[in-house]
């Protein structure tokens, strides 16, 4: 679909855009032989997993998982903890 500006041009001339200097890498970057970047933070601790399929019995899980007391994982699956009870408004249907 064509509009008016495509057929006759813009109503006002547009301002010239500023020119920026080229973004060339610094000289030391070209001479670098090896670069290593490691990014680690406290948020990486809960994401740690056992290598392979090693598992820990439930009785020993708390002692085995370091920093578990610092990471409050409140996500629970319904399959592990049973179905969620209905809200109080739905328990008594006599009022409906």
C-alpha positions in Angstrom: 0.0 0.0 0.0 1.4 3.4 -1.0 1.0 6.5 1.1 1.3 10.1 0.1 5.0 10.4 1.2 6.0 7.5 -1.0 4.5 9.2 -4.1 5.6 12.8 -3.6 8.3 12.8 -0.9 8.3 14.0 2.7 6.5 17.3 3.6 9.6 18.7 5.4 13.2 17.8 4.7 14.7 15.5 7.3 17.6 16.6 9.4 21.0 15.1 8.6 22.1 12.3 10.9 25.2 12.7 12.9 28.3 10.7 11.8 30.0 8.6 14.5 33.7 7.6 14.5 34.3 4.0 13.5 34.3 1.4 16.3 37.7 -0.2 15.6 39.1 -2.5 18.3 42.0 -1.1 20.5 45.6 -2.0 19.6 46.0 -4.3 22.7 43.1 -6.3 21.6 44.7 -7.2 18.3 47.9 -8.3 20.1 46.1 -10.5 22.7 47.0 -14.1 22.4 44.4 -15.7 24.8 41.4 -14.3 26.5 39.3 -16.1 29.2 36.0 -14.8 30.5 34.5 -16.4 33.6 31.1 -15.2 34.9 30.1 -16.7 38.2 27.7 -15.4 40.9 25.8 -16.5 43.9 22.8 -17.2 41.6 24.9 -20.1 40.1 24.8 -22.2 43.3 21.2 -23.4 43.1 21.7 -24.3 39.4 24.4 -26.8 40.3 23.5 -30.5 39.6 25.0 -33.8 40.3 27.3 -35.2 37.6 25.7 -38.2 35.8 22.7 -39.8 37.5 24.1 -39.8 41.1 21.2 -39.5 43.5 21.1 -39.0 47.3 18.6 -40.6 49.6 15.9 -38.2 50.9 17.2 -38.6 54.5 20.6 -37.3 53.5 19.5 -34.7 50.9 19.7 -31.6 53.2 23.2 -32.4 54.5 24.4 -33.2 51.0 23.1 -30.0 49.2 25.4 -27.2 50.3 23.8 -23.8 50.6 20.3 -25.3 50.6 19.4 -23.2 53.6 20.3 -20.0 51.7 18.1 -20.8 48.6 14.4 -20.8 49.4 13.0 -23.1 46.7 9.3 -22.9 47.3 8.2 -24.5 44.0 6.4 -27.8 44.6 4.7 -30.1 42.1 1.2 -31.3 42.8 2.2 -34.9 42.0 4.5 -34.9 45.0 2.3 -33.2 47.6 -1.2 -34.3 46.5 -4.0 -32.2 44.9 -4.5 -28.6 45.9 -7.7 -28.2 48.0 -10.3 -26.0 46.5 -10.7 -22.5 47.9 -13.0 -21.9 50.8 -15.6 -20.2 48.5 -16.0 -23.5 46.5 -16.1 -25.9 49.5 -19.6 -25.0 50.5 -21.9 -25.0 47.5 -25.1 -24.5 49.4 -24.8 -20.7 49.1 -24.8 -20.9 45.3 
